[in-house]
Amino acid sequence: MSETVSPVMFLILAFATIGGAVMMLSTRNVVHAAFWLLEIMVATAGLYLLLSAEFLALVQVLVYAGAVSVLVLFVIMLTLRRREDAIRPYEPSWAGTIIAALFLGALYMAITRFVPVIAEMPEKVPGVADFGREMFTTWMLPFEVASLVLLAALVGAVWWSKGGDGR
């Protein structure tokens, strides 16, 4: 394999991710925005594959690109009462522009002052048992909270889509 494959693929996936984010934010149709979000998640999984993080790429595709995108689309479809509801009004604001400029300034400062740290390899390679222990002690609660928030969003969308008095 040549030396240019990884940088070229990285640039393609990076531009796909950033381009998808720009399109998601700029489209006025919320259904189209959900599909652009799906494209962002798949491109992010591709970036994980370039980093040789196959497990993270699999989780990204299964959980985020699969489950979360489908849930977002279901919520959008359940809450849309009329076709016109899918179109967001375009309301430019100075506050949003100022916040974006401040964020870009902070990002520029962080990038220019970044000093890379050379990582040290562990003495022994962690195994699956170590990974499972770390996963279920550190990351169990955030995943459960996220699933409860998504469940509450789905229940709220179903309740809201009923309309009227809720019967």
Rosetta blueprint (number, residue, H / E / L):
1 M L
2 S L
3 E L
4 T L
5 V H
6 S H
7 P H
8 V H
9 M H
10 F H
11 L H
12 I H
13 L H
14 A H
15 F H
16 A H
17 T H
18 I H
19 G H
20 G H
21 A H
22 V H
23 M H
24 M H
25 L H
26 S H
27 T L
28 R L
29 N E
30 V H
31 V H
32 H H
33 A H
34 A H
35 F H
36 W H
37 L H
38 L H
39 E H
40 I H
41 M H
42 V H
43 A H
44 T H
45 A H
46 G H
47 L H
48 Y H
49 L H
50 L H
51 L L
52 S L
53 A L
54 E H
55 F H
56 L H
57 A H
58 L H
59 V H
60 Q H
61 V H
62 L H
63 V H
64 Y H
65 A H
66 G H
67 A H
68 V H
69 S H
70 V H
71 L H
72 V H
73 L H
74 F H
75 V H
76 I H
77 M H
78 L H
79 T H
80 L L
81 R L
82 R L
83 R H
84 E H
85 D H
86 A H
87 I E
88 R L
89 P L
90 Y L
91 E L
92 P L
93 S L
94 W H
95 A H
96 G H
97 T H
98 I H
99 I H
100 A H
101 A H
102 L H
103 F H
104 L H
105 G H
106 A H
107 L H
108 Y H
109 M H
110 A H
111 I H
112 T H
113 R L
114 F L
115 V L
116 P L
117 V L
118 I L
119 A L
120 E L
121 M L
122 P L
123 E L
124 K L
125 V L
126 P L
127 G L
128 V H
129 A H
130 D H
131 F H
132 G H
133 R H
134 E H
135 M H
136 F H
137 T H
138 T H
139 W L
140 M H
141 L H
142 P H
143 F H
144 E H
145 V H
146 A H
147 S H
148 L H
149 V H
150 L H
151 L H
152 A H
153 A H
154 L H
155 V H
156 G H
157 A H
158 V H
159 W H
160 W H
161 S H
162 K H
163 G L
164 G L
165 D L
166 G L
167 R L
